[in-house]
């Protein structure tokens, strides 16, 4: 007689990495199963190598780089200049972020991006190649053999090239490509990056100039398409756009906002994205909160989703316009355990990169440097899907404002109403929370360092970050992001980093065996 046996399997998959855990088994006897204990087993990769971006790249001379600084869960102190890669051996899955930026000059801005496991297919949906805008694609190959990378562009009208553009990235090397040479005059550009061999990691640096006035620079990590995505850390006080791309098939997309009131529909958040096209959705009026919010993007076909936010900086020298700060946010990965850097480490890293001499000075003499820094931890426990849907259905349509006009944040948007600086977004520190009560229905206990924070489902919770690097964990999957800000001579800069390891995600399945 044969007995089928079911066992659970948890896998961390990405870039050929697999970690399996056998938690137990159920033996089917007749119509109902009976539980039998199994032996916990695990399989670890012998080595995990993540690629890291080197820093901010001069788009007019890509070998001229303002070096970033990197924190890694494997090191006791940040590494500066940023290393080309971070390697975990003996089963260790590292997590690492690179802070890069300029405290002034034409490329003023602050970015926190993750060191990433190489992928063979990934997307980027931010930036533009119109007049005044620069878009640098950064490809890094941490492997031991060269990789041929194929790049395809997509815009609002569809595919932009009949055949793929190709570039070879040598082993243990990086290559920077100016996308305007391949896809010029695009205001809503997305690129698909495919690589052979062991794959590559990819980021894009997007920047804009309005004549001689800097309009912000930001680094964005590549992402993969999905049907359900949560984007953390969107600044509700800024002007934001969500860019969507549907790689295969017409996608019907629904966007919701998670803020202090819970999850609710985004006004105008229903859209249809044609296959192979980009679509931009305005986020103005998404929330009245002052703290960072989250976006929940769901669709019937996989889509790529990334946001770009601009905020007002300090008045420009001639006081007819202002500096603009620019940032982006990408979907976060759920996790139950992670290592995070401490506030003191992030403060030192931020001060280091923003205090360096700008690699591209402004035409008029302007100040540079950093005055103060801060870092917080944004926690998010997903709301029950059924409850969230019911809440949205109960919202009267008449109470929902209509969609706002789509702002063109890549068309030299420097405002002229900033002379007093009073309208600067993010000019004050966001209010932090201590979490909700343990008795809140569905509250998730998140352990950060030596404290426990209870997070209400569907409510982004901004809490203080421990001073030193620490472990965080939860009994059920959560998402989290670091929110890092700096007050500089040119305005307040802000960036987010999704906690976890880019390119490596967890999936759950089961195995049936026959005895």
C-alpha positions as CSV (number, residue, x, y, z in Angstrom):
1,X,0.0,0.0,0.0
2,X,1.3,3.5,-0.9
3,X,0.8,6.5,1.3
4,X,1.1,10.0,-0.2
5,X,2.8,12.4,2.1
6,X,2.6,16.2,2.0
7,X,5.4,18.3,3.5
8,X,5.8,22.1,3.5
9,X,8.6,23.8,1.7
10,X,9.9,27.3,2.1
11,X,12.3,28.6,-0.5
12,X,14.4,31.7,-0.8
13,X,14.8,32.0,-4.6
14,X,16.7,34.4,-6.6
15,X,19.8,34.3,-8.9
16,X,20.0,30.5,-8.5
17,X,19.8,30.7,-4.7
18,X,17.7,28.2,-2.9
19,X,17.2,27.5,0.8
20,X,14.7,24.8,1.7
21,X,13.2,24.0,5.1
22,X,11.1,20.9,5.8
23,X,8.8,21.8,8.7
24,X,6.8,18.6,9.0
25,X,4.5,16.3,7.1
26,X,0.9,15.1,6.9
27,X,0.0,11.6,6.0
28,X,-3.3,11.1,4.1
29,X,-5.3,8.2,5.3
30,X,-8.7,7.9,3.7
31,X,-10.5,11.2,3.4
32,X,-8.8,13.1,6.3
33,X,-5.1,13.6,7.0
34,X,-3.3,12.8,10.2
35,X,-0.2,14.7,11.3
36,X,3.2,13.0,11.5
37,X,6.3,14.8,12.7
38,X,9.1,15.3,10.2
39,X,12.7,16.2,10.6
40,X,13.7,19.8,10.0
41,X,16.1,20.0,7.1
42,X,17.7,22.9,5.3
43,X,19.9,23.5,2.3
44,X,22.1,26.6,2.1
45,X,23.9,28.2,-0.9
46,X,27.6,28.0,-0.6
47,X,28.0,31.6,-1.7
48,X,25.7,34.7,-2.4
49,X,27.3,37.6,-4.1
50,X,25.4,40.9,-4.4
51,X,26.4,43.7,-6.8
52,X,26.5,47.3,-5.5
53,X,26.3,50.6,-7.4
54,X,29.5,52.7,-7.0
55,X,27.8,56.1,-6.5
56,X,26.5,59.1,-8.4
57,X,27.6,59.1,-12.1
58,X,28.4,62.3,-14.1
59,X,26.2,61.8,-17.2
60,X,28.6,63.8,-19.3
61,X,31.6,61.7,-18.2
62,X,30.5,58.4,-16.9
63,X,33.9,57.5,-15.5
64,X,33.6,60.5,-13.1
65,X,31.8,59.1,-10.0
66,X,31.0,60.6,-6.6
67,X,31.6,57.5,-4.5
68,X,28.9,56.2,-2.3
69,X,29.2,54.3,1.0
70,X,27.8,50.9,1.7
71,X,26.4,49.2,4.9
72,X,26.3,45.4,5.0
73,X,24.8,42.9,7.4
74,X,28.2,41.1,7.2
75,X,30.3,44.0,8.3
76,X,30.6,45.9,11.6
77,X,31.1,49.3,10.0
78,X,30.1,50.9,6.6
79,X,32.5,50.6,3.7
80,X,33.6,53.7,1.9
81,X,34.0,54.0,-1.0
82,X,31.2,51.6,-1.9
83,X,32.5,48.2,-2.9
84,X,31.6,46.6,-6.2
85,X,30.1,43.6,-4.5
86,X,29.2,42.0,-1.1
87,X,29.7,38.3,-0.7
88,X,28.1,35.9,1.8
89,X,29.8,32.5,2.3
90,X,28.8,29.4,4.2
91,X,25.0,29.9,3.9
92,X,24.9,33.6,4.9
93,X,22.4,35.7,2.9
94,X,23.7,39.2,3.1
95,X,21.7,42.4,3.0
96,X,23.3,45.7,2.0
97,X,22.5,49.2,1.0
98,X,24.5,51.9,-0.7
99,X,24.0,55.5,0.1
100,X,24.9,57.9,-2.7
101,X,24.3,61.6,-3.3
102,X,25.5,65.1,-3.6
103,X,24.9,67.9,-1.1
104,X,24.8,70.5,-3.9
105,X,25.7,71.0,-7.6
106,X,23.8,69.9,-10.6
107,X,23.3,66.3,-9.3
108,X,22.1,67.3,-5.8
109,X,20.1,64.6,-4.1
110,X,20.2,61.6,-1.8
111,X,19.5,58.0,-2.7
112,X,19.6,54.7,-0.8
113,X,19.6,51.6,-3.0
114,X,20.1,48.0,-2.2
115,X,23.0,45.9,-3.3
116,X,21.3,43.3,-5.5
117,X,21.6,39.7,-6.6
118,X,22.0,39.5,-10.4
119,X,19.0,38.8,-12.5
120,X,18.5,37.6,-16.0
121,X,15.3,39.8,-16.5
122,X,14.3,43.0,-14.7
123,X,12.6,46.4,-15.4
124,X,13.0,50.0,-14.6
125,X,10.1,52.5,-14.8
126,X,11.4,55.9,-13.9
127,X,13.2,58.7,-15.6
128,X,13.0,60.5,-18.9
129,X,15.3,61.4,-21.9
130,X,13.7,64.8,-22.9
131,X,15.6,68.0,-23.1
132,X,17.3,68.7,-19.8
133,X,16.8,65.2,-18.5
134,X,19.6,62.6,-18.2
135,X,19.1,58.9,-17.6
136,X,22.1,56.7,-16.9
137,X,21.6,52.9,-16.9
138,X,24.1,51.2,-14.6
139,X,24.8,47.5,-15.1
140,X,26.9,45.5,-12.8
141,X,28.1,41.9,-13.3
142,X,29.5,40.4,-10.1
143,X,30.0,37.0,-11.7
144,X,33.1,35.4,-13.2
145,X,32.0,35.4,-16.8
146,X,30.9,38.2,-19.1
147,X,27.2,38.8,-19.7
148,X,25.6,40.0,-22.8
149,X,22.7,42.4,-21.9
150,X,19.8,43.2,-24.2
151,X,17.8,46.3,-23.5
152,X,14.4,47.2,-24.8
153,X,12.6,50.5,-24.4
154,X,8.9,51.2,-23.9
155,X,6.9,54.4,-23.9
156,X,3.3,55.6,-23.7
157,X,2.8,54.6,-27.3
158,X,4.4,51.2,-27.0
159,X,7.8,49.6,-27.9
160,X,10.5,52.0,-28.9
161,X,12.9,49.6,-30.7
162,X,12.4,46.9,-33.3
163,X,15.4,45.0,-32.1
164,X,17.1,44.9,-28.7
165,X,20.1,47.2,-28.0
166,X,23.0,45.2,-26.6
167,X,26.0,45.8,-24.4
168,X,28.5,43.4,-22.9
169,X,29.3,43.7,-19.3
170,X,32.7,42.0,-18.5
171,X,33.1,39.8,-15.4
172,X,33.3,41.6,-12.1
173,X,32.7,44.9,-13.9
174,X,30.2,47.7,-14.3
175,X,29.0,49.5,-17.4
176,X,27.1,52.8,-17.6
177,X,24.9,53.6,-20.6
178,X,23.2,56.9,-21.5
179,X,19.7,55.8,-22.5
180,X,19.0,59.0,-24.5
181,X,21.3,57.7,-27.2
182,X,18.9,54.8,-27.7
183,X,15.5,56.2,-26.7
184,X,15.6,60.0,-27.1
185,X,12.8,62.4,-26.2
186,X,10.9,60.1,-24.0
187,X,8.9,61.5,-21.1
188,X,7.6,58.2,-19.8
189,X,10.3,55.7,-20.4
190,X,10.6,52.1,-19.2
191,X,13.3,49.7,-20.0
192,X,13.5,45.9,-19.9
193,X,16.9,44.5,-19.1
194,X,17.7,40.9,-20.1
195,X,21.0,39.3,-19.5
196,X,22.5,35.9,-20.3
197,X,24.8,33.8,-18.1
198,X,24.6,34.6,-14.5
199,X,22.8,37.9,-15.1
200,X,23.5,41.4,-13.9
201,X,22.2,43.9,-11.4
202,X,20.7,47.1,-12.7
203,X,20.0,50.6,-11.5
204,X,19.1,53.9,-13.2
205,X,20.2,57.4,-12.3
206,X,17.6,60.0,-13.3
207,X,18.3,63.7,-13.1
208,X,16.9,66.9,-14.6
209,X,18.1,70.5,-15.2
210,X,15.8,73.5,-15.8
211,X,18.3,75.6,-17.7
212,X,20.9,76.2,-15.0
213,X,18.7,75.2,-12.1
214,X,19.1,71.7,-10.7
215,X,15.8,69.7,-10.5
216,X,17.0,66.7,-8.6
217,X,18.9,63.5,-9.1
218,X,17.9,60.0,-7.9
219,X,19.0,56.4,-8.2
220,X,16.4,53.7,-8.7
221,X,16.8,49.9,-8.4
222,X,15.4,47.6,-11.1
223,X,12.3,45.5,-10.2
224,X,10.3,42.6,-11.5
225,X,6.6,42.6,-12.6
226,X,4.0,41.2,-10.2
227,X,0.2,41.2,-9.8
228,X,0.3,42.4,-6.2
229,X,2.8,45.0,-5.0
230,X,3.2,47.3,-2.0
231,X,5.3,50.5,-2.4
232,X,6.4,52.0,0.9
233,X,7.6,55.5,1.7
234,X,5.8,57.8,-0.7
235,X,5.8,61.4,0.6
236,X,2.2,62.6,0.6
237,X,3.4,66.2,0.8
238,X,5.3,66.1,-2.5
239,X,4.1,65.8,-6.1
240,X,4.2,62.2,-7.1
241,X,3.6,60.0,-10.1
242,X,3.1,56.2,-10.3
243,X,4.5,54.8,-13.5
244,X,3.0,51.5,-14.7
245,X,4.1,49.1,-17.4
246,X,2.4,46.0,-18.6
247,X,5.0,43.5,-20.1
248,X,2.5,41.0,-21.4
249,X,-1.2,41.4,-21.9
250,X,-3.6,44.2,-21.2
251,X,-3.6,44.8,-17.5
252,X,-6.5,46.2,-15.4
253,X,-4.8,47.9,-12.5
254,X,-6.3,49.1,-9.2
255,X,-4.3,51.3,-6.8
256,X,-5.1,51.8,-3.1
257,X,-3.6,54.0,-0.5
258,X,-2.6,52.9,3.0
259,X,-2.2,55.7,5.5
260,X,-3.2,56.5,9.1
261,X,-6.8,55.9,8.3
262,X,-6.2,52.4,6.9
263,X,-6.5,51.2,3.3
264,X,-8.7,53.2,0.9
265,X,-9.0,53.6,-2.9
266,X,-6.8,56.1,-4.7
267,X,-9.1,58.6,-6.5
268,X,-8.7,57.8,-10.1
269,X,-6.8,54.7,-9.2
270,X,-8.4,52.4,-11.7
271,X,-6.6,52.1,-15.0
272,X,-6.1,49.8,-18.0
273,X,-2.5,49.5,-19.2
274,X,-2.1,48.2,-22.8
275,X,0.5,45.6,-23.4
276,X,4.0,47.0,-23.9
277,X,3.0,50.6,-22.9
278,X,3.6,52.9,-20.0
279,X,1.0,54.8,-18.1
280,X,1.4,57.5,-15.4
281,X,-1.0,57.9,-12.6
282,X,-0.9,61.1,-10.5
283,X,-0.9,60.7,-6.7
284,X,-1.8,64.3,-5.7
285,X,-4.3,64.3,-2.9
286,X,-3.7,60.6,-2.2
287,X,-3.6,61.3,1.6
288,X,-3.7,64.2,4.0
289,X,-1.1,62.6,6.2
290,X,2.3,64.2,6.8
291,X,4.1,60.9,7.3
292,X,5.1,58.5,4.4
293,X,2.3,56.4,3.0
294,X,2.1,53.1,1.1
295,X,0.5,52.3,-2.2
296,X,-1.0,48.9,-2.9
297,X,-1.0,48.0,-6.6
298,X,-3.0,45.0,-7.8
299,X,-3.7,43.9,-11.4
300,X,-5.0,40.9,-13.4
301,X,-1.7,40.7,-15.4
302,X,1.8,41.4,-14.1
303,X,2.8,45.0,-14.1
304,X,5.9,47.0,-13.3
305,X,5.3,49.8,-10.8
306,X,7.6,52.6,-9.5
307,X,7.0,56.1,-8.2
308,X,8.8,59.4,-8.5
309,X,8.3,62.3,-6.1
310,X,9.5,65.8,-6.3
311,X,9.5,68.3,-3.4
312,X,10.5,72.0,-3.2
313,X,14.0,72.8,-2.1
314,X,15.7,76.1,-1.2
315,X,15.3,79.3,-3.3
316,X,17.7,79.4,-6.3
317,X,20.4,82.0,-6.3
318,X,18.5,84.4,-8.5
319,X,15.3,83.7,-6.5
320,X,13.1,83.4,-9.5
321,X,12.8,79.7,-9.1
322,X,14.0,77.0,-6.7
323,X,15.9,73.8,-6.3
324,X,13.9,70.6,-6.7
325,X,14.5,67.4,-4.7
326,X,13.7,64.1,-6.4
327,X,13.2,60.6,-5.0
328,X,11.7,57.3,-6.0
329,X,10.1,54.3,-4.4
330,X,9.8,50.7,-5.5
331,X,7.8,47.6,-4.3
332,X,8.9,46.2,-1.0
333,X,9.6,42.5,-0.3
334,X,7.8,40.7,2.6
335,X,10.0,39.1,5.2
336,X,9.9,37.7,8.8
337,X,13.5,38.3,9.7
338,X,16.0,41.0,8.7
339,X,19.1,42.9,9.8
340,X,19.0,46.7,9.7
341,X,21.6,49.4,10.1
342,X,21.5,51.8,13.1
343,X,20.6,55.5,13.1
344,X,24.1,56.5,14.0
345,X,25.6,54.5,11.1
346,X,23.1,56.0,8.6
347,X,23.8,59.5,9.9
348,X,27.5,59.1,9.4
349,X,27.0,57.6,5.9
350,X,24.6,60.4,4.9
351,X,26.9,63.2,6.1
352,X,29.9,61.6,4.3
353,X,28.3,61.4,0.9
354,X,26.6,64.8,1.1
355,X,29.7,66.6,2.3
356,X,31.8,65.6,-0.7
357,X,32.6,68.2,-3.3
358,X,30.0,68.1,-6.1
359,X,31.3,66.4,-9.3
360,X,29.3,68.8,-11.4
361,X,29.2,72.4,-10.0
362,X,26.4,74.8,-10.9
363,X,27.0,77.6,-13.3
364,X,26.4,80.1,-10.6
365,X,28.2,79.8,-7.3
366,X,25.9,77.9,-4.8
367,X,26.4,76.4,-1.4
368,X,26.8,72.7,-0.7
369,X,26.9,70.4,2.3
370,X,24.7,68.9,5.0
371,X,23.4,70.4,8.2
372,X,21.5,67.6,9.9
373,X,20.3,64.0,9.2
374,X,17.6,61.7,10.5
375,X,16.5,58.1,9.9
376,X,13.3,56.3,10.8
377,X,11.8,52.8,10.3
378,X,8.5,52.5,8.4
379,X,6.7,49.3,9.2
380,X,3.7,47.8,7.3
381,X,1.6,44.7,8.0
382,X,-0.7,43.9,5.0
383,X,-4.4,44.3,5.6
384,X,-6.6,41.3,5.2
385,X,-7.5,41.4,1.4
386,X,-11.2,40.7,2.0
387,X,-11.5,43.3,4.6
388,X,-9.7,45.9,2.6
389,X,-11.9,45.2,-0.4
390,X,-15.1,45.4,1.7
391,X,-13.9,48.8,3.1
392,X,-13.3,50.1,-0.4
393,X,-16.8,48.9,-1.5
394,X,-18.3,50.8,1.4
395,X,-16.8,54.1,0.4
396,X,-19.5,56.1,-1.4
397,X,-18.4,57.0,-4.9
398,X,-19.7,60.5,-4.4
399,X,-17.3,60.9,-1.5
400,X,-14.3,60.1,-3.6
401,X,-12.7,63.0,-5.4
402,X,-12.0,62.5,-9.1
403,X,-8.4,62.0,-10.4
404,X,-6.2,65.0,-10.6
405,X,-4.4,66.1,-13.8
406,X,-1.2,64.3,-14.4
407,X,1.7,66.7,-13.5
408,X,4.7,66.6,-15.9
409,X,7.5,66.2,-13.3
410,X,10.1,65.6,-16.0
411,X,9.5,68.8,-17.9
412,X,11.6,71.4,-15.9
413,X,8.9,71.9,-13.2
414,X,10.9,74.4,-11.1
415,X,8.2,76.5,-9.4
416,X,8.3,80.2,-9.0
417,X,6.4,80.5,-5.7
418,X,9.3,79.3,-3.5
419,X,11.1,82.6,-2.8
420,X,10.3,82.5,0.9
421,X,11.0,78.8,1.2
422,X,7.8,78.4,3.3
423,X,6.3,75.9,0.9
424,X,9.2,73.5,1.1
425,X,7.8,70.0,1.4
426,X,9.2,67.9,4.3
427,X,10.7,70.9,6.0
428,X,10.0,69.4,9.4
429,X,10.6,66.0,10.9
430,X,7.8,63.5,10.3
431,X,5.9,62.5,13.5
432,X,6.9,59.1,14.8
433,X,4.7,56.5,16.4
434,X,5.1,54.0,19.1
435,X,2.7,51.6,17.3
436,X,-0.7,50.4,18.2
437,X,-2.1,48.5,21.2
438,X,-1.5,44.8,21.4
439,X,-5.3,44.4,21.7
440,X,-5.9,46.0,18.2
441,X,-7.6,43.4,16.0
442,X,-5.0,41.7,13.8
443,X,-2.1,43.6,15.3
444,X,1.3,42.2,14.3
445,X,4.1,42.1,16.8
446,X,7.3,43.3,15.3
447,X,10.5,42.9,17.3
448,X,13.1,45.6,16.6
449,X,16.3,45.3,18.7
450,X,15.1,45.0,22.3
451,X,11.6,46.3,21.9
452,X,8.3,45.0,20.5
453,X,6.1,47.3,18.3
454,X,2.5,46.4,17.5
455,X,1.5,47.3,14.0
456,X,-2.1,47.7,12.9
457,X,-2.8,45.9,9.6
458,X,-3.1,48.3,6.7
459,X,-1.6,51.3,8.6
460,X,2.0,52.4,7.8
461,X,3.7,53.0,11.1
462,X,6.8,55.2,11.3
463,X,8.9,54.5,14.4
464,X,12.3,55.5,15.7
465,X,15.3,53.5,14.4
466,X,17.6,52.0,17.0
467,X,21.0,53.8,17.3
468,X,23.0,50.6,16.5
469,X,22.5,47.9,13.9
470,X,19.9,45.4,15.1
471,X,17.8,42.4,14.2
472,X,14.1,42.7,13.4
473,X,11.5,39.9,13.2
474,X,7.8,39.2,13.0
475,X,5.7,36.0,13.3
476,X,4.0,36.8,10.0
477,X,5.4,38.4,6.8
478,X,5.7,42.2,7.0
479,X,7.3,44.9,4.8
480,X,9.5,47.7,6.0
481,X,11.6,50.6,4.7
482,X,14.2,52.9,6.1
483,X,13.3,56.6,5.6
484,X,16.5,58.7,5.5
485,X,16.4,62.5,5.4
486,X,19.0,65.3,5.4
487,X,18.7,69.1,5.7
488,X,21.2,70.6,3.3
489,X,22.1,74.0,1.9
490,X,19.9,73.4,-1.1
491,X,16.8,71.9,0.6
492,X,15.6,68.8,2.5
493,X,16.5,65.5,0.8
494,X,14.8,62.3,1.5
495,X,15.1,58.7,0.4
496,X,13.8,55.2,1.3
497,X,15.4,51.7,1.3
498,X,13.3,48.6,1.3
499,X,14.5,46.3,4.1
500,X,15.6,42.9,2.7
501,X,17.9,41.6,0.0
502,X,17.1,42.7,-3.6
503,X,16.8,39.9,-6.0
504,X,16.0,37.3,-3.4
505,X,12.4,36.6,-2.3
506,X,10.6,33.9,-0.3
507,X,8.0,31.5,-1.7
508,X,6.1,28.7,-0.1
509,X,5.0,25.4,-1.5
510,X,4.5,21.8,-0.7
511,X,6.0,18.4,-1.7
512,X,4.0,15.2,-2.1
513,X,5.9,11.9,-1.7
514,X,4.8,8.4,-2.3
515,X,6.1,5.6,0.0
